[in-house]
Amino acid sequence: MAWEKLLTAANDLEADMIAGLLKQAGIPTRYKYSGINSYLKVVMGPVVPLEIWVPAEKIREAQEILAAFTGNKSNPRQ
């Protein structure tokens, strides 16, 4: 299964809220810490930005769910 980056969350709390919303819609998620953020996670804990990835075939649906949730009709931040 191919995965695509949906957005970069500011921290673990934001990522967990978004992942929970998508899970309710039946969309699985994966987290990825980019670059040095994976090392900073060990030192700084849950305040490091992380990427949220979804299956490629679900990317459009995930974007629509986030847009409806945030009231933002344009593409969510990436």
Buried (B, 14 or more C-beta within 10 A) or exposed (E): EEBEBBBBBEBBEBBBEBBEBBEEEEBEBEEEBEEEBEEBBEEEEEEBBBBBBBBEEBBEBBBEBBBEEEEEEEEBEE
